[in-house]
Amino acid sequence: MSDELGALRAKLATEIPVTLHLGLEVIGHDAGGLTLAAPLSKNVNHQGTAFAGSVNAVATLAGWGWVWLTLRRSGLEGQVVLQDSTIQYLRPIETDFTATCLPAEDAEVERLLAGMTRRRRGRVTLRVEIRSRATLVATFRGRYVALVAASAD
């Protein structure tokens, strides 16, 4: 599992440079979920709370990372993109925060992987919980599309 997280860390750092500016850390991948963390100090707004755009970015990346890891574990390679999303901010974030992508239902995962193998494109809808300390401060829902990477033939 730690090799997978190391590969995800490298992928985020090299292919999604904003992760470095956000101070994003890959914390863990357990029970089928993925948790990322971000420090308030790198994501603070003019009111001393977390900038909404940063919170949205970290939530988006938690889902993106979950899809990327799921494909990797299944021996598939593809490009992952966010198709659409919604976020609800429940309260101001005054400390460092985490975004945990909750595991998709087994049927959703099967549909994603079947789409990738049959149609070269799969979709999955994911939920992410953003927490400050133990308090739920925002919720995110995103629909991701994974596309089989074009061959270099």
LINKAPE-V576440 format. One record per residue. N is the residue number from 1. RES is the residue in three letters. SS is DSSP state (@ for helix, = for strand, . for the rest). Layout:
n->[N;N]
res->[RES;RES]
ss->[SS;SS]
This chain:
n->[1;2;3;4;5;6;7;8;9;10;11;12;13;14;15;16;17;18;19;20;21;22;23;24;25;26;27;28;29;30;31;32;33;34;35;36;37;38;39;40;41;42;43;44;45;46;47;48;49;50;51;52;53;54;55;56;57;58;59;60;61;62;63;64;65;66;67;68;69;70;71;72;73;74;75;76;77;78;79;80;81;82;83;84;85;86;87;88;89;90;91;92;93;94;95;96;97;98;99;100;101;102;103;104;105;106;107;108;109;110;111;112;113;114;115;116;117;118;119;120;121;122;123;124;125;126;127;128;129;130;131;132;133;134;135;136;137;138;139;140;141;142;143;144;145;146;147;148;149;150;151;152;153]
res->[MET;SER;ASP;GLU;LEU;GLY;ALA;LEU;ARG;ALA;LYS;LEU;ALA;THR;GLU;ILE;PRO;VAL;THR;LEU;HIS;LEU;GLY;LEU;GLU;VAL;ILE;GLY;HIS;ASP;ALA;GLY;GLY;LEU;THR;LEU;ALA;ALA;PRO;LEU;SER;LYS;ASN;VAL;ASN;HIS;GLN;GLY;THR;ALA;PHE;ALA;GLY;SER;VAL;ASN;ALA;VAL;ALA;THR;LEU;ALA;GLY;TRP;GLY;TRP;VAL;TRP;LEU;THR;LEU;ARG;ARG;SER;GLY;LEU;GLU;GLY;GLN;VAL;VAL;LEU;GLN;ASP;SER;THR;ILE;GLN;TYR;LEU;ARG;PRO;ILE;GLU;THR;ASP;PHE;THR;ALA;THR;CYS;LEU;PRO;ALA;GLU;ASP;ALA;GLU;VAL;GLU;ARG;LEU;LEU;ALA;GLY;MET;THR;ARG;ARG;ARG;ARG;GLY;ARG;VAL;THR;LEU;ARG;VAL;GLU;ILE;ARG;SER;ARG;ALA;THR;LEU;VAL;ALA;THR;PHE;ARG;GLY;ARG;TYR;VAL;ALA;LEU;VAL;ALA;ALA;SER;ALA;ASP]
ss->[.;@;@;@;@;@;@;@;@;@;@;@;@;@;@;.;.;@;@;@;@;@;.;.;=;=;=;=;=;=;.;.;=;=;=;=;=;=;.;@;@;@;.;=;.;.;.;.;.;=;.;@;@;@;@;@;@;@;@;@;@;@;@;@;@;@;@;@;@;@;@;@;@;.;.;.;.;=;=;=;=;=;=;=;=;=;=;=;=;.;.;.;.;.;.;.;=;=;=;=;=;.;.;.;.;@;@;@;@;@;@;@;@;@;@;@;@;@;@;.;=;=;=;=;=;=;=;=;=;=;=;=;.;.;=;=;=;=;=;=;=;=;=;=;=;=;=;=;.;.;.;.;.]
